[in-house]
Amino acid sequence: MIESFGVSDPGCVRPNNEDCYLLAPAMGLYVVADGMGGAQAGEHASHMAVDTVKEIVGMSASRGPAVLQTAFAEANTRVSMAAEHDPELDGMGTTLIAVLDNTTELFVASVGDSRVYSFQDGALHTITEDQSWVNEVGRRLGLEESVLKTHPMRHVLTMAIGVSDQLRVQTYRVEPTPGMLMLLCSDGLHGVVPEETLAATMADGGTLEEKCRSLIASAKDHGGPDNITAVLLKVS
């Protein structure tokens, strides 16, 4: 059984919130999306992607990684087609991460640079790999982390929902163990708050709601330059 809680906040700079999240415990489905695009386009993309994943998973009898692959592909098609048919949505896209619980395993799917972490026995582990210029190009070129933090390409994604027909969905399997926490978040959290602070917050006592709100507050204390979403899962 999984306990869950989520919070999303526009942050301290952005006028609207282009992040979107879903908690669907009856389906064993948890999703976070971080939209991008002018005007309201990013917000439209993230909501469309989350709704599509919920729809496809809800229609499927399968609870394996293949259903997440299918759902992400359909989300990619729908976001791309919406942008193609509406000039105001041109260029929109979104990151997308999802965790699906089939009672014996947790399946994770990821596109973009939103992240899923696990926390157990005092240690924080990054499950997903960022599909970003920094991770897939900059680090492979051997650039120092101090350089990457200020590099002009640091915010560029190498993959997102709605921007390419050649979608690369990364999938992972996680064995659930009692007491394990999982954090799903947008880069408004992990790109702003140091991982030591993420780990310390998850190690603290308190409810999932208290932990989530503390994470949001930490991001805002660091300037809150982007929308912030934090979803916490606890395996009981």
N, C-alpha and C positions, 0 to 999 in steps of 0.2 A: 504494500500500500504506500502511496506517495501523498504527502502533504505539500501544498503549494501556496505561494503568495507572490503577487507582482505589483510593481509600481512603475509608472512612467511620468516623467516631468519634462516640461519644455526647456528647463535649464535657465540660465541667467542672461542669455544673449538672444536666442532665437525667439521670434514673435509667435510661432506656432510649433506644434509638436508633430514631427513626421515619423516618429516611432509608433509602433503598434505591437501589442502582445496579446496572447490568448492563453487562458487556462481552461482546459476542457478535461477535468479529471475523469469524468465518466467514459471518455474515449481514451484516456491515458495519453493525451496530447498536449504539448506545451510549445508555444511558438513565439519568436521575437523577430521583428522586421524593422529595419532602419531605412526609411525612404530617402530618395534624393530627386532633385528636379526643381525647376522654377515654380513660383507661385504656390499652388496647392498640389502640384504634381507628385511630389515625394510622399505626401500624406495619402494621396489616392493610390499610389503604387504599393505602399506598405499594407494598407488595409485590404487591397485586392489580393495581394499575395497570401496574407494570413487567412482570409476568407476562403480562398481556393484550397489551401492545404486542409483546412477544417472540412470542407465539402468532400474532397477526394478521399481523405482518410475515413470520413464518416460513411461513405458509400462502399468501402472496401471491407471484405471479410478478412483480409490479410492484416497481420500486425507485424510485418517484417520490414526490413530496410527498403524493399522494392516499392512498397506503397509510398514511402517518402520520396523516392526517386521520381515516381509517377506524378505525385502531387507537386513537386518542385518544377518539373517539366511543364505541367499544365499552367502553373502560376507564371512561368516565364513566357509562355505563349500568350496568355491573357493580358499581361502587363504590356508586352510588346505590341499586340494588336490594338490595345486601347490607345497607346501613344501614337500609333500609326494613323489612327482614324480621328484623332482630335489634336489639332495644332497646339492647343494650350497645354497638352500633356507631353509634347515632344521632348524626348531626352530623359524621361523619368525612368527610375529604376529603384531597386531596393535590395538590401542584404536580406538574408533569410536563414534562420536557424530553427530547428525543431527537435524535440525529444519525444520519442514514442515509447510507451511502456507496454510490454506484452506479458508482464508479470514475472518472467524469468530473466529477461534482458531489457536493457534500455538501448534503443537505437537513436543515433544522433545523425542529423543531416545538416549541411552547412553550405551556404554560398555567400561570398563576400567576407567582411571582417567583423561581423558581430561574433561573439564568442560564447562557448560553453566551457565552464570549469567544473571540476569535481573537488571536494574538500573532505578529507578523511584523515583521522589520526594526526591532526594538526598540520597537514600538508595540503597546499593548493596545487592542483595540476590543470594545465590547459589541455582540453580534449581536442578542440578544433584547431585548424591552422588557417591563419588569415590568407585570403586571396587578395593580396595587396601588392603594390609596387615595392614597398619596404620589405615585405617578407619574401616575395618570390623573385625580386630582382636585386634590390639593394643589399640584402644580407648575402646573397650568392656572389655578389661582386666583392664581398669582404669589407663593406663600409662599416665603420665604427658605429656603435649604438648612439653615441653622442651626436654624430653627423646625421644619422637617420632621423633623430628626433626633431631636427630643424630643416630637413631636406624639403625643397619645394614640391617633391613628388610624394610626400609622406601620406597625403590623404587620398591618393589615387588607387582605385580598386582595379584588380585585373579580371574580376568576374563579378557580376551582379544579375539579379533577376530582371529580365526585361530589356537587356542591352545587347544580347548576342544569341544567335541561333545555336551556337556551339556551347551549350551550357555544360559546365563542369560542377557536378554536385559531389561533395565529399561526404562520405558516410563513415560512421564509427559505431562500435559496439561497446557497451559498458555493462559490467556485471554489478547489479545493485546489491549493496551490503547494508545491513541495518546501521542507521545513524549517518550514512553518507549524505552530504549536501551537494547539490548541483546548482550552479549559478549560470543563468542565461542573461546576456547583457549586450547592449549596443556599445559602440565605441565612445559614446558620451560618458560612459563609466570607465571601461577598461583603458581607454586612451587618455584618461585624465587622472585617475586615482592610482597610485602605486599598488602593485600586487601585494606588497607587505600589508597595506591597509585593508585590501580586500580580504586577505587571509585573517587578519586580526579581527575584523568585523564578523566574519563567519565563525570564528572560534569563540566569540563572546557568547555569554548566555542570552536568553531572551527568545522571543517568538520569531517566526519567519518575517512577520510584518515589521517588527522592531529592527531586524537586521536589514531588510530592504530599505526602510526609511532612513536608516543610518548610512547606507551606501549612497542613496540619493543625496543626502546632506553632505557627505564627503565630497562628492563631485561638485556640488554647488560651492562648497568651501574652497575648492580649487578653481573657482571662476565659472564653472558651469557653461563652457563655451558652446556646447552642443546639447541636443535633446538627450535625456538620460532614461534608460529603462533597465530595471533589475527584476528578474524573476528567480525566485529560490524554490528548489524542490528538496524535500527531505524524505529519505527512504526510512520507513518505520517497520 
